[in-house]
Amino acid sequence: MRPSVYLDYNATQPIRPAVRDAMIEILAGPTNASSIHGFGQRARTRVEQARASVAALIGARPTEILFTSGATEANATALNGTSLKRIVVSAIEHPSVRTATNALVVPVDGNGLIDLDNLDHRLAEIGEPALVSIMLANNETGAIQPVAEAARIVHAHGGLLHSDAAQAPGRIAADVAALGVDLLTLSAHKMGGPQGAGALYIRDGLNLTPLLRGGGQEKRRRGGTENVAAIVGFGVAAELAADSPDLTRLRDAMEARLVGIAPDITIHGALAPRIGNTSCFGVPGLLAETALIALDLAGVAVSSGAACSSGAVEPSPVLLAMGVSQAAAREAIRVSLGWATTPDEVDHLVESWTIVYRRTKAVLSKRELSI
């Protein structure tokens, strides 16, 4: 059985042991946090403790945290819950934001950073307050967006700013006051928590129309019985995120080795400020699909910069928005490190990728000679 090296943390992080243990404890008993008996009261206490932990992670008040089923629901709540009719998003948003109905798209530069002058111009053209959504850190390239600067522009035009910060915790600070955001999305499984739990920060005084109607849960902001075990796990993950290792040096050393091996490599977004765990790169002639299969056979799990839909691999909209050619976008793979990553695992990735790269170059050279 081949070894298993997991380097796809931006897709989902392995659940942290302390998170798992806390969830198992909760799952041992009945946990409806709306019940008034002792079991329900204990469940409510654990939910509110988790709410406080998630709030502390981003410098918010517990009352400003709305628990959801994940980042997609949190994004949908933000995009559909305000009274603002116009929505503006950046070109490198997650599909749950990018596909918002009738959203105006603001371009990014070659490093994947939003064009703030264009944003200012677009908002002036609209001539009315708009909801603007700009992610804090891109899931494919790791590029950190100038959210605080964007917030000042948006507020100058009377609008609201939402930021999808799913990739930020444990990597960069995501303090809501420093960022100046009105709404901010978090995801538990992107920080070592469970899948099926997310949160939306809603600035005090801002009222949103509920996306899910039902009972009075979450202060009537979201109907449905709380997923207490997942929420508790989310809280523990939020507490642990502050102690996550800085992986910038390990990532940079990996990229330096790759450049030394493959002078024709392109590291997408390398000139932008990036979260320290993420690298998106490719070389001419080596399709991402081919590289992913070969690396998986070598026991290394990474991901592609391409999107797979109905069995067809399409070039990444993020990379295309950055001006990357369709051919180069199909060659991009993403390596994302995390809390359990070791230098030995990165060594195994580099060694395995080198074999694939040299084999590909040899094949391409033979083809050129035969022409």
Protein Blocks (a to p, Z undefined) as FASTA:
>chain_A
ZZdddfbfkmpccddfklmmmmmmmmmpccdfkbcbfklmmmmmmmmmmmmmmmmmnopa
fklpccdfbjklmmmmmmmmpmbfbdcddfkbcfklmmpghiacddddfkopacfklmmm
mmmmnopacdddddfbdfklopacdfklmmmmmmmnopacdddfklmgopaccdfklnop
abdcddfklnopaehiacddddehiacddfbgcdfehhhpagcjddfklmmmmmmmmmmm
mmpccfklmmmmmmmmmmmmmmmbccehklpccdfkbccdddehiafklmmmmmmmnopa
cddfbdceehiacddfklmmnopafklmmmpccddddfklcfklmmmmmmmmmmmmmmmm
mmmmmmmmmZZ
